[in-house]
């Protein structure tokens, strides 16, 4: 299964083409400096070679910063998995019509052999060229060396390795299933890539957790924080994740409320799932807040190694809504994701259960109108419109049309989904409150 995806960001494409042009220009002027031919003249070739070298050095510095700031460096981490298969494919399999051993996805752009090659380029060839080039440019820095000849030889050796990389890079481009499309992807950023449904679903969930208004937390078996998301930090008025990771959960409660939290934690460590309970938290600045808590055990095999869950803030809502939240008994959050046209791209099992839908394929690709009563569609249209214009919707009570024709009621959150600065859809969570009516309110 394939989809058209935006896999090469603007700076990534700029860096790729500018680096290629600079390396080719350095190669041309470098050979002229070595008297392989005469075109610009020796002095002019040296001057332009030095300017291009400094430009490439600046580009390298910026690209390193960009790769680490957006997390793209992970794409280049080498792996020995399937390296032999990939090598065998390039040597013999490609000529025998063998299938490609790996598939490009949004989250895995490079095959194992490409990763090893790029890793070698990054940690060996580029540093060699930079160091020897600077030494060659500023000989006074190494006057203690016996001869400039060694530097020149190493620099030339690095140049030949760069040329070999460039030739191999162009050759491997021709071995892809659609070479023209692969080349076009480095111009437009868009390419048809393979989809691993499980990986896609997991990545969507991870993104939803990271960007959701719902606070996510994870504790180890000793009750110490292993992970929290930004929404959790905001609710606890904690500006730095490092100030909470490794700390015991007791720092989030005063003495009076800690016993309740410890009891919930112990129940989960015994295998129970705790859902939809109202609690009072102690924030970093010693103020208090209120939220709905869910907690689930985390398994490794058959062993429980910790707990995780979500918190939904109810500090700022009015009395009627607070009473409603306090009676929520199912905070197993149902996750959903819509594209900008309003069609479902992903839902989780909790969402399916709330909508009484036993098969994900029965909802993926359908319009959101199938999941809401006709009388409520105008309200949901307005919510979708607001979110696609950049708004974030929190604590919205809504009704749903279940698969069997019955109606349900839930609390809805919705957040825009971005690629770069473009909103491409929306996602969020729902919490079931179907059983709730006015008689259930806590007075």
C-alpha positions in Angstrom: 0.0 0.0 0.0 1.4 3.4 -0.9 0.5 7.1 -0.4 1.8 10.4 -1.6 3.7 11.9 1.3 5.7 15.0 2.1 9.0 13.4 3.1 11.7 16.0 2.2 11.3 19.3 3.9 12.3 22.7 2.3 15.7 23.1 4.1 16.4 19.4 3.5 16.1 19.9 -0.3 18.0 23.1 -0.2 20.8 21.5 1.8 20.9 18.5 -0.6 21.2 20.5 -3.9 23.5 23.2 -2.5 25.8 20.6 -1.1 25.8 18.7 -4.4 26.6 21.9 -6.4 29.3 23.0 -4.0 31.0 19.6 -4.1 30.9 19.4 -7.9 32.3 23.0 -8.1 35.0 22.1 -5.6 35.9 19.1 -7.7 36.2 21.1 -10.9 38.3 23.9 -9.4 40.3 21.4 -7.4 41.5 19.5 -10.4 42.4 22.7 -12.1 44.5 23.6 -9.0 46.2 20.2 -9.6 47.0 21.3 -13.2 44.8 18.6 -14.7 43.6 21.3 -17.2 43.4 25.0 -17.5 40.1 27.0 -17.7 39.9 29.7 -15.0 43.6 30.1 -14.4 45.4 28.9 -11.3 44.9 32.0 -9.1 41.3 32.4 -10.0 40.6 28.6 -9.4 42.3 28.8 -5.9 40.3 31.9 -5.0 36.9 30.4 -6.1 37.8 27.0 -4.5 38.4 28.6 -1.2 35.2 30.6 -1.3 33.2 27.5 -2.2 34.9 25.6 0.6 33.9 28.2 3.2 30.4 28.2 1.8 30.2 24.4 2.2 31.6 24.6 5.7 28.9 27.1 6.6 26.2 24.8 5.0 27.5 21.8 7.0 27.3 23.8 10.3 23.7 24.8 9.5 22.7 21.3 8.4 24.0 19.8 11.6 22.0 22.2 13.6 18.9 21.6 11.5 19.2 17.8 11.7 19.5 17.8 15.5 16.8 20.4 16.1 14.1 18.6 14.1 15.3 15.1 15.0 16.1 14.2 11.4 19.6 12.8 12.4 17.8 9.6 13.4 17.3 8.8 9.7 21.1 8.4 9.3 21.8 6.1 12.2 23.5 3.0 10.8 22.0 -0.5 11.2 23.3 -3.9 10.2 19.8 -5.3 9.8 19.3 -6.4 6.1 22.7 -4.9 5.0 23.7 -8.2 3.4 20.3 -8.5 1.6 20.6 -4.9 0.4 24.2 -5.5 -0.9 23.1 -8.7 -2.6 20.2 -6.9 -4.3 22.5 -4.2 -5.7 25.2 -6.7 -6.9 23.0 -9.4 -8.4 19.3 -9.2 -7.4 18.6 -6.0 -9.4 19.7 -7.7 -12.6 17.5 -10.8 -11.9 14.3 -8.8 -11.2 14.4 -9.6 -7.5 12.1 -7.5 -5.2 13.8 -4.7 -3.2 14.6 -6.0 0.3 13.5 -2.7 2.0 10.7 -0.2 1.3 10.9 3.6 1.7 8.4 5.0 4.2 7.8 8.5 5.7 9.6 7.4 8.8 12.4 5.3 7.2 13.7 7.1 4.1 17.0 5.3 3.7 17.8 1.6 3.3 20.5 0.0 5.5 23.3 0.4 2.9 22.4 4.0 2.4 22.6 4.6 6.1 26.0 3.1 6.4 27.2 5.1 3.4 25.9 8.4 4.7 27.3 7.6 8.1 30.7 7.1 6.6 30.4 10.3 4.6 29.4 12.2 7.7 32.0 10.9 10.2 35.0 10.2 7.9 35.0 11.9 4.5 33.5 15.3 5.3 35.7 15.8 8.5 38.8 14.7 6.5 38.0 17.3 3.7 37.2 20.1 6.2 40.3 19.5 8.4 42.8 19.1 5.5 41.2 21.9 3.5 41.6 24.4 6.4 45.2 23.3 6.9 45.8 23.7 3.2 44.2 27.1 3.3 46.1 28.3 6.4 49.6 26.7 6.2 50.9 28.9 9.0 48.8 26.8 11.4 50.9 23.7 10.9 54.4 25.0 10.2 55.7 22.4 12.7 54.8 19.7 10.2 57.6 18.5 8.0 55.7 18.9 4.7 52.5 20.2 3.2 52.6 17.1 1.0 50.8 14.8 3.5 48.0 17.3 3.8 47.7 17.6 0.0 47.6 13.8 -0.5 44.9 13.3 2.2 42.8 16.2 0.8 43.1 14.7 -2.7 42.2 11.2 -1.4 39.1 12.7 0.3 38.2 14.4 -3.0 38.3 11.1 -4.9 36.2 9.4 -2.2 33.6 12.3 -2.6 33.6 11.7 -6.3 33.0 8.0 -5.8 30.1 8.7 -3.4 28.6 11.1 -5.9 28.8 8.6 -8.8 27.4 5.8 -6.6 24.6 8.1 -5.4 23.6 8.9 -9.0 23.8 5.2 -9.9 21.6 4.1 -7.0 19.0 6.7 -8.0 18.6 4.8 -11.3 18.0 1.5 -9.5 14.9 2.8 -7.7 11.4 1.7 -8.9 10.7 5.1 -10.3 13.9 7.1 -10.8 12.2 10.2 -12.3 9.8 10.3 -9.3 12.6 9.8 -6.8 14.5 12.7 -8.4 11.3 14.8 -8.5 10.8 14.2 -4.8 14.1 16.0 -4.0 12.7 19.0 -5.9 9.1 19.1 -4.7 9.4 17.2 -1.4 6.5 14.8 -2.3 6.9 11.2 -3.2 4.8 8.0 -3.3 6.0 5.9 -0.3 5.1 2.6 1.2 2.8 2.5 4.3 3.2 0.2 7.2 -0.3 0.4 8.7 0.9 -0.5 12.2 3.9 1.9 12.1 1.6 4.7 10.7 -0.9 4.1 13.4 1.8 4.1 16.2 3.3 7.3 14.8 -0.1 9.1 14.7 -0.7 8.0 18.3 2.8 9.2 19.4 2.2 12.6 17.7 -1.3 12.9 19.2 0.2 12.2 22.7 3.0 14.8 22.2 0.7 17.6 20.9 -2.6 16.8 22.7 -4.2 18.9 25.4 -4.4 15.6 27.3 -1.5 15.2 29.7 0.4 12.0 29.2 2.6 10.4 31.9 4.5 7.2 32.4 5.8 5.8 35.7 8.2 3.0 36.4 7.4 0.2 39.0 8.8 2.3 41.8 6.5 5.3 41.0 9.2 7.4 39.4 8.4 9.5 36.3 9.8 8.0 33.0 8.1 10.3 30.6 5.5 13.2 30.4 4.3 15.3 27.4 4.1 19.0 27.1 0.4 19.2 28.1 1.3 17.4 31.4 4.1 19.9 32.1 1.7 22.8 31.4 -0.9 21.5 33.8 1.7 21.0 36.5 3.3 24.4 35.7 6.6 22.7 35.2 8.7 24.4 32.5 11.4 21.8 32.1 10.9 18.0 31.6 14.2 17.4 33.4 12.7 18.8 36.6 10.2 15.9 36.8 11.8 12.9 35.0 13.3 10.6 37.7 11.2 12.2 40.5 8.8 10.2 42.5 5.0 10.7 41.9 4.6 12.0 45.4 5.9 15.4 44.3 2.6 15.9 42.4 0.4 15.6 45.5 0.1 17.2 48.9 0.2 14.8 51.9 -3.6 14.7 52.1 -4.1 13.5 48.4 -1.0 11.4 48.0 -2.6 8.4 49.7 -5.3 8.3 47.1 -2.7 8.4 44.3 -0.6 5.7 45.9 -3.7 3.5 46.2 -4.5 4.0 42.5 -0.8 3.2 41.6 -0.8 0.0 43.6 -4.1 -1.2 42.0 -2.6 -0.7 38.6 0.6 -2.5 39.5 -1.6 -5.4 40.5 -3.1 -5.5 36.9 -6.1 -3.2 37.3 -7.0 -0.4 34.9 -8.2 2.7 36.7 -10.4 5.0 34.6 -12.1 8.4 35.0 -11.4 9.5 38.6 -11.3 13.1 39.7 -8.2 14.1 41.6 -6.4 17.2 42.9 -2.8 17.8 41.9 -0.1 19.9 43.5 1.7 22.1 40.8 5.3 23.1 40.7 4.5 26.5 42.1 2.5 24.9 45.0 -0.8 25.9 43.5 -3.5 23.2 43.1 -5.4 22.0 40.0 -8.1 19.5 39.3 -8.1 16.8 36.6 -9.6 13.5 35.5 -7.1 10.7 35.8 -6.7 7.4 34.0 -4.0 4.8 34.7 -3.1 1.6 33.0 -0.5 -1.1 33.7 2.4 -1.5 31.3 3.5 -5.0 30.5 6.7 -6.5 29.3 5.8 -10.0 28.5 3.7 -11.1 31.5 5.4 -8.8 33.9 4.1 -5.3 34.9 7.0 -2.9 34.6 5.1 0.4 35.3 2.0 2.4 34.6 0.9 5.1 32.1 -2.2 7.2 31.4 -3.7 10.5 30.6 -5.0 13.5 32.7 -7.7 15.9 31.5 -7.6 19.3 33.2 -10.9 20.4 34.7 -9.6 23.3 36.8 -11.1 26.1 34.7 -14.5 24.8 33.7 -17.7 26.0 35.3 -19.6 24.2 38.1 -22.0 22.2 35.8 -19.2 20.9 33.6 -17.1 20.1 36.7 -19.9 18.0 38.1 -20.2 16.3 34.8 -16.5 15.5 34.6 -16.5 14.2 38.1 -19.0 11.6 37.1 -17.0 10.4 34.1 -16.3 6.7 34.6 -14.6 5.8 31.3 -11.5 7.9 30.4 -10.1 5.3 28.1 -9.5 8.0 25.5 -10.8 7.3 22.0 -8.3 8.7 19.5 -9.3 9.9 16.0 -7.6 11.6 13.1 -9.4 13.3 10.1 -7.8 14.7 6.9 -8.7 18.3 5.9 -11.7 17.0 3.9 -13.2 15.4 7.0 -12.4 11.8 6.2 -11.2 9.4 8.9 -7.5 8.4 8.6 -7.0 6.7 11.9 -8.9 5.7 15.1 -7.9 3.6 18.0 -9.6 0.6 19.7 -11.2 2.7 22.4 -12.8 4.9 19.7 -14.1 1.8 17.9 -15.6 0.5 21.1 -17.4 3.7 21.8 -18.9 3.8 18.3 -19.7 0.1 18.5 -17.7 -0.6 15.4 -15.8 -3.9 15.4 -13.6 -3.3 12.3 -11.4 -0.3 11.7 -11.8 -0.7 7.9 -15.5 0.1 8.3 -14.7 3.7 9.4 -11.3 4.6 7.8 -12.0 6.6 4.6 -15.5 7.5 5.7 -16.7 11.1 6.3 -17.2 12.2 9.9 -20.9 12.8 9.1 -21.5 9.0 9.4 -20.5 9.2 13.1 -22.8 12.0 14.1 -26.5 12.5 14.2 -27.8 14.7 11.4 -29.2 17.2 13.8 -25.7 17.8 15.3 -23.7 18.0 12.0 -23.8 21.8 11.9 -22.2 21.9 15.3 -19.5 19.5 14.3 -19.0 21.3 10.9 -18.2 24.5 12.9 -15.7 22.6 15.2 -13.9 21.1 12.2 -13.8 24.5 10.4 -12.4 26.2 13.5 -9.7 23.6 14.0 -8.7 23.7 10.4 -8.2 27.4 10.8 -5.8 26.8 13.7 -8.0 26.7 16.8 -7.8 24.0 19.5 -11.1 22.7 20.9 -11.2 21.5 24.5 -13.9 20.0 26.7 -16.7 20.1 24.1 -19.7 17.9 24.9 -20.9 16.2 21.7 -23.2 13.3 20.6 -22.2 10.4 18.4 -24.1 8.1 16.0 -23.0 4.6 16.8 -22.6 1.8 14.2 -25.8 0.1 15.5 -27.9 3.3 15.2 -27.8 4.1 18.9 -26.6 7.5 20.2 -23.8 8.1 22.6 -22.4 11.2 24.4 -18.8 12.1 24.9 -16.4 15.0 25.7 -14.4 16.0 22.7 -11.0 17.6 22.1 -9.6 18.5 18.7 -6.2 19.8 17.6 -4.9 20.8 14.1 -2.4 18.5 12.5 0.5 20.3 10.8 3.1 19.5 8.1 5.5 22.4 8.5 3.2 25.4 8.7 0.3 23.8 6.7 -2.7 22.3 8.5 -3.5 19.0 6.8 -6.2 17.7 9.2 -7.2 17.4 12.8 -7.0 14.9 15.6 -8.0 14.5 19.2 -9.5 12.4 21.9 -13.1 11.6 23.1 -14.1 10.5 26.6 -17.4 8.6 27.0 -20.2 10.1 29.2 -23.1 8.3 27.6 -24.5 7.1 31.0 -24.5 10.6 32.5 -27.7 12.5 33.1 -28.7 15.4 35.4 -29.6 13.0 38.2 -26.0 11.7 38.3 -24.4 15.1 39.0 -22.5 15.4 42.2 -24.0 18.1 44.3 
